[in-house]
Amino acid sequence: MPEPGTSPGPGTGPLAGFRIGVTAARKVEEQIALLERRGADVVWAPALSREPNHVDEASLRAATDDVLARPVDIFLATTGIGLKAWFAAAESWGTLDRLLEHLGRAEILARGPKSVGALRRRGLRELWAPESEAFDDVLAHLRGRDLTGRRIVVQEHGQSLSMAAHALRRRGAEVTTVTVYRVESAEDPEPVFHLVDEIAERTVHAVTFTAAPAVAALMAAAGSTGRREEVIGAFQADVVASCVGPVTAAAFEMWGVPSIYPDRSRLAAMVKQLETELPSRSEGLSLDVAGHTLLVHADDVLVDGAGVRLSPAPLAVLHALLVNPGHVVSRRDLLAALPSGTAGSEHAVEMAVARLRAAVGTRIVQTVVKRGYRLAVTS
């Protein structure tokens, strides 16, 4: 395990000259190696504890007995690591077969492929899982149904899902939450404080996140040092928030921070995305859009060689549309990308898009009915 801090220095490769912060505590050697092999200068600041599971065995056993006491109608599986830990604990108590049989009679909804894998390894089959891997979409799947009197068991991930449980109870369900483990902050917070300073001072080009709690931990550290607004401003303008997948990226929404993530929620895919994202931002991105040449370099925007002044909200929309030029970005994602303090409604997105169109040209930004907006990139 490397010591938190800075790597020996940049080398050669597509990420040479770029300084990248890493917040992961688990599988960190692999991530740092991937980045350094590509030439990056790495700053490691684990935001969470290096121990992946903090299991209160007595509480878990009591929760398991509660689950087994009565039939379960619906079981919500949220994380692979949580299911593995729960099933391993049940096996050590001699109650695994009974637990699997009990849950197997329920309708099983899984959040994503890792929880699906953990279920199937134990002979359980999910009825449905969202492509988004977002727990919010699991809840949305249940909202149109009559849950009155239905008993729902929710396997919690590293953070409490009490609000989700309350929402289900309001729909008439009887909800039991099973806390398998809790994610705790890093034992030594100093590297995170140092990374907060580097982000605020914009001396790093990107920061990687492989877990939603790491986002919360970093923002908490920034808040405790009085630099949260500076960190948010840096992420909105110059520092790339790179996430392993949509679940981690969703943790940035409440802060109005735009983030990028690969199509596949994999570590190598995240690093691969940075290989193209950082150089393109450094050199300036030039695109043929609706018959015009659009050049963007940080906050500088030129259309057909003429400079365009954009206020923060339309600039944030433009940067969000440029993450995958030509791809549709939903109003929800654009709302999350708007600067902190912007009115939290889709009307704010429409206003920002209108101002962007007024500045760069109405044909450059296309509306995709019922889906969102895209840049009219010339094929």
Secondary structure by P-SEA (a helix, b strand, c coil): cccccccccccccccccbbbbbccccaaaaaaaaaaaaccbbbbbbcccccccccaaaaaaaaaaaaacccccbbbbccaaaaaaaaaaaaaacaaaaaaaaaaacbbbbccaaaaaaaaaaccccccccccccaaaaaaaacccccccbbbbbbcccccaaaaaaaaaaaccbbbbbbcbbbbccccaaaaaaaaaaaaaccccccccccaaaaaaaaaaaaaaccaaaaaaaaacccccccccaaaaaaaccccbbbbbcccccaaaaaaaaaaaaaaaaabbbbbcccbbbbbcccbbbcccbbbbbcaaaaaaaaaaaccccccccaaaaaaaccccccccaaaaaaaaaaaaaacccccccccccbbbbccccc
